[in-house]
């Protein structure tokens, strides 16, 4: 019997990551239209890594292992932040878009950190 629901689907950090992914994928689509494939590919992979690692970690047998995957997810958040700086500096996204992304990425990073702390208690 296949599962109809996975544990990670209930996690606020996963839901936040999925919501942020929508914005980041729109940027990727715009980058593809501008033939900026290397930026698009890197941003897409970093974006996918956030929610994939949250989901993968939720299947861990230990809290320590789950925290390891959350750490990888958080590092991908920082990668997306760095890419947004590069995209802004290259004129591929607006400063307003970068500011919005920074706010969302910072919020997600803090949520991941707080969730890690809750697992370690």
Backbone bond lengths (Angstrom), bond angles and torsions (degrees), N, CA, C in turn:
res aa  C-N    CA-C-N  psi(-1)  N-CA   C-N-CA  omega(-1)  CA-C   N-CA-C  phi
1 X - - - 1.457 - - 1.532 108.04 -
2 X 1.299 117.83 129.33 1.459 120.70 -179.07 1.528 109.97 -85.87
3 X 1.347 115.41 148.85 1.467 118.00 -179.99 1.530 110.59 -70.98
4 X 1.320 115.56 148.34 1.453 120.20 177.29 1.523 110.81 -101.76
5 X 1.314 115.08 -5.26 1.454 120.14 -176.07 1.528 108.73 -157.00
6 X 1.318 116.34 136.51 1.454 120.94 177.03 1.521 109.67 -109.35
7 X 1.311 116.54 150.44 1.457 123.78 -178.43 1.534 111.80 -52.68
8 X 1.329 117.05 -43.27 1.465 119.95 -175.00 1.521 112.92 -62.62
9 X 1.322 117.83 -24.03 1.461 120.69 -178.83 1.527 112.63 -64.49
10 X 1.333 116.82 -20.08 1.464 121.69 179.33 1.520 112.99 -90.61
11 X 1.327 117.08 -8.75 1.456 120.53 -175.13 1.529 111.15 -80.33
12 X 1.325 115.98 128.22 1.468 121.01 179.07 1.527 111.00 -60.58
13 X 1.324 117.32 -34.92 1.471 119.45 -179.34 1.528 110.97 -68.14
14 X 1.311 117.07 -36.13 1.469 120.11 177.22 1.531 109.67 -67.19
15 X 1.336 116.40 -44.35 1.464 120.97 179.44 1.530 110.52 -61.55
16 X 1.331 116.91 -42.06 1.467 120.60 178.00 1.522 110.85 -63.99
17 X 1.317 115.92 -41.27 1.464 120.60 177.68 1.514 111.96 -62.81
18 X 1.316 116.60 -39.43 1.458 120.23 178.39 1.532 111.02 -66.59
19 X 1.320 117.15 -41.39 1.468 120.63 178.88 1.532 110.40 -63.52
20 X 1.320 116.47 -42.30 1.462 120.70 178.20 1.525 110.79 -65.28
21 X 1.316 116.75 -35.48 1.465 121.13 179.57 1.522 112.06 -57.81
22 X 1.313 116.81 -35.46 1.467 120.60 179.37 1.533 110.10 -58.82
23 X 1.331 116.10 -45.75 1.469 120.27 179.12 1.523 111.06 -65.60
24 X 1.324 116.01 -43.59 1.461 119.98 -177.59 1.526 111.76 -68.02
25 X 1.318 117.44 -37.13 1.472 120.27 177.47 1.525 111.46 -66.71
26 X 1.331 117.88 -33.00 1.468 120.62 175.54 1.527 109.77 -64.37
27 X 1.320 116.66 -40.52 1.463 120.56 176.79 1.526 109.44 -63.72
28 X 1.326 116.98 -41.96 1.472 120.92 178.25 1.520 111.02 -60.43
29 X 1.321 117.05 -42.56 1.467 120.54 179.34 1.528 110.22 -62.41
30 X 1.337 116.75 -40.67 1.463 120.49 177.79 1.530 110.22 -65.50
31 X 1.321 116.79 -40.51 1.464 120.15 178.09 1.524 111.15 -63.42
32 X 1.329 116.71 -40.41 1.472 120.31 176.92 1.531 110.59 -60.78
33 X 1.336 115.95 -41.89 1.465 120.12 179.76 1.528 111.18 -63.92
34 X 1.329 116.55 -28.45 1.469 121.17 178.70 1.527 111.94 -90.88
35 X 1.327 116.25 6.08 1.460 123.12 -179.75 1.532 112.62 62.70
36 X 1.322 115.16 33.17 1.464 122.24 176.32 1.537 107.81 -100.60
37 X 1.319 115.44 62.30 1.462 121.23 -170.53 1.524 113.87 -66.63
38 X 1.322 118.44 -34.72 1.475 118.62 -177.82 1.527 110.42 -68.95
39 X 1.335 117.17 -42.00 1.470 119.55 175.71 1.527 110.44 -62.74
40 X 1.316 115.27 -45.77 1.459 120.82 -178.22 1.530 111.48 -60.25
41 X 1.325 115.78 -46.89 1.464 120.55 -178.76 1.527 111.19 -62.52
42 X 1.320 116.92 -45.05 1.468 120.53 -178.30 1.525 111.00 -65.96
43 X 1.327 117.11 -43.54 1.460 120.75 178.78 1.525 110.76 -64.83
44 X 1.308 116.72 -41.60 1.466 120.66 179.62 1.538 110.64 -62.41
45 X 1.341 116.41 -44.38 1.467 119.35 -179.91 1.527 112.05 -65.37
46 X 1.338 116.84 -40.42 1.462 120.28 178.63 1.525 110.98 -65.83
47 X 1.328 115.57 -40.53 1.465 120.68 178.90 1.532 110.70 -62.56
48 X 1.310 116.31 -47.84 1.463 121.04 179.71 1.521 110.87 -62.12
49 X 1.319 116.86 -35.83 1.455 121.63 -178.72 1.531 112.40 -61.51
50 X 1.321 116.55 -32.90 1.473 119.53 -178.72 1.521 110.16 -59.62
51 X 1.316 116.61 -60.29 1.471 119.50 -175.67 1.525 112.29 -73.25
52 X 1.331 117.05 -31.60 1.465 118.69 177.26 1.523 111.75 -62.20
53 X 1.325 116.93 -42.08 1.461 119.21 -178.70 1.522 112.47 -72.77
54 X 1.321 117.25 -32.54 1.465 119.39 173.46 1.524 109.34 -63.72
55 X 1.338 115.76 -46.56 1.465 120.06 -179.98 1.529 110.98 -63.69
56 X 1.329 116.50 -47.03 1.459 119.93 -178.72 1.527 110.92 -62.32
57 X 1.323 116.53 -43.11 1.463 120.01 179.66 1.509 113.04 -63.33
58 X 1.323 116.97 -32.40 1.469 119.96 -179.15 1.531 111.82 -65.16
59 X 1.314 115.96 -18.13 1.463 119.80 177.46 1.513 113.48 -90.93
60 X 1.326 116.62 4.35 1.462 120.90 -179.25 1.519 111.59 -69.32
61 X 1.324 114.29 155.79 1.461 120.14 178.25 1.521 112.58 -89.53
62 X 1.326 117.14 -9.40 1.463 119.23 179.89 1.525 109.84 -135.83
63 X 1.321 114.72 154.06 1.466 120.11 177.18 1.526 110.70 -65.96
64 X 1.330 116.08 -35.67 1.463 120.23 179.20 1.524 110.43 -61.93
65 X 1.310 117.08 -43.51 1.461 121.35 179.17 1.537 110.39 -66.33
66 X 1.327 116.56 -40.78 1.459 120.94 177.85 1.531 109.29 -60.19
67 X 1.339 117.16 -44.32 1.471 121.35 179.08 1.526 111.27 -60.50
68 X 1.323 116.65 -35.58 1.463 120.54 177.69 1.532 110.19 -60.66
69 X 1.319 117.48 -46.28 1.467 121.23 179.51 1.526 111.10 -67.37
70 X 1.334 116.80 -35.36 1.461 119.85 176.66 1.525 110.67 -65.39
71 X 1.330 116.66 -35.18 1.454 120.49 176.53 1.530 110.68 -63.49
72 X 1.310 117.21 -40.84 1.469 120.98 177.21 1.525 109.97 -64.22
73 X 1.332 116.98 -41.97 1.461 121.04 178.13 1.526 110.33 -60.46
74 X 1.330 115.90 -43.20 1.468 119.80 -179.62 1.527 110.99 -65.35
75 X 1.317 116.91 -38.10 1.468 119.89 176.82 1.528 110.77 -62.98
76 X 1.319 117.10 -35.08 1.470 120.68 176.83 1.524 110.95 -68.68
77 X 1.324 117.52 -32.27 1.460 120.98 174.07 1.528 109.18 -60.19
78 X 1.328 116.27 -45.22 1.463 120.69 179.63 1.528 111.00 -66.19
79 X 1.320 116.99 -34.53 1.467 120.03 176.35 1.530 109.89 -63.00
80 X 1.317 117.24 -42.11 1.465 120.70 177.68 1.533 110.99 -63.37
81 X 1.334 116.62 -37.32 1.465 120.19 177.74 1.529 110.07 -63.85
82 X 1.319 117.03 -45.00 1.454 120.88 178.37 1.524 111.33 -61.40
83 X 1.314 116.56 -43.67 1.464 120.39 178.70 1.519 111.30 -63.08
84 X 1.327 117.01 -36.04 1.465 118.64 179.66 1.536 110.67 -66.80
85 X 1.338 117.16 -33.75 1.472 120.04 174.87 1.529 109.80 -63.65
86 X 1.324 116.32 -47.29 1.467 120.40 179.11 1.520 111.49 -59.94
87 X 1.312 116.53 -43.53 1.462 120.52 -179.43 1.520 111.00 -64.73
88 X 1.326 116.79 -39.62 1.457 121.00 176.89 1.531 110.23 -64.30
89 X 1.315 116.66 -46.80 1.468 120.23 -179.09 1.529 112.41 -63.43
90 X 1.315 117.43 -28.85 1.464 121.47 179.05 1.530 112.32 -89.05
91 X 1.325 116.36 1.02 1.465 120.35 179.48 1.515 113.39 73.32
92 X 1.334 117.12 21.75 1.465 121.09 -177.70 1.521 112.90 -92.82
93 X 1.337 117.13 -16.43 1.461 122.41 169.66 1.522 106.39 -136.60
94 X 1.301 116.19 159.88 1.466 120.27 179.30 1.524 110.33 -79.40
95 X 1.304 115.63 159.57 1.464 121.15 176.09 1.533 109.80 -60.52
96 X 1.318 116.63 -37.85 1.468 121.22 178.12 1.524 111.11 -62.32
97 X 1.317 115.86 -40.68 1.460 120.75 177.94 1.523 110.48 -64.12
98 X 1.339 116.60 -43.15 1.464 120.03 178.59 1.517 110.76 -62.98
99 X 1.322 117.31 -42.51 1.470 120.59 179.56 1.527 110.36 -62.22
100 X 1.336 116.30 -44.11 1.465 120.19 177.08 1.530 110.62 -59.57
101 X 1.332 116.39 -47.44 1.465 120.17 -179.91 1.524 111.36 -61.38
102 X 1.337 117.04 -42.48 1.467 120.21 178.76 1.526 110.77 -59.20
103 X 1.316 116.70 -43.15 1.467 119.92 179.80 1.529 110.89 -62.99
104 X 1.317 115.82 -45.63 1.462 120.06 -179.07 1.531 111.35 -67.60
105 X 1.324 116.90 -42.13 1.461 120.99 179.55 1.520 111.12 -66.48
106 X 1.327 116.98 -40.18 1.459 120.60 177.67 1.526 110.77 -63.27
107 X 1.312 116.46 -44.46 1.470 120.60 178.39 1.528 110.65 -60.32
108 X 1.326 116.90 -45.20 1.458 120.40 179.87 1.525 110.78 -64.35
109 X 1.316 117.67 -42.17 1.457 120.93 178.64 1.532 110.82 -59.49
110 X 1.311 116.50 -43.54 1.467 120.72 179.09 1.531 111.19 -65.29
111 X 1.324 116.82 -39.50 1.471 120.22 178.22 1.530 110.73 -63.56
112 X 1.322 116.37 -41.47 1.464 120.22 178.76 1.522 109.90 -63.72
113 X 1.331 116.95 -44.98 1.470 121.34 178.94 1.527 110.95 -59.67
114 X 1.331 116.73 -46.05 1.459 120.07 179.45 1.526 112.20 -64.09
115 X 1.331 116.10 -36.53 1.462 119.18 177.60 1.524 110.03 -67.63
116 X 1.321 117.41 -40.64 1.472 121.06 176.21 1.529 109.95 -57.92
117 X 1.318 116.34 -45.92 1.465 120.55 -179.98 1.511 111.17 -60.71
118 X 1.335 117.31 -39.67 1.465 120.36 179.59 1.531 111.30 -65.53
119 X 1.320 116.59 -31.51 1.472 120.21 178.48 1.534 111.11 -72.80
120 X 1.314 116.60 -28.02 1.458 121.37 -175.63 1.524 112.95 -85.95
121 X 1.318 117.75 -5.36 1.478 121.06 -178.99 1.499 111.76 -82.93
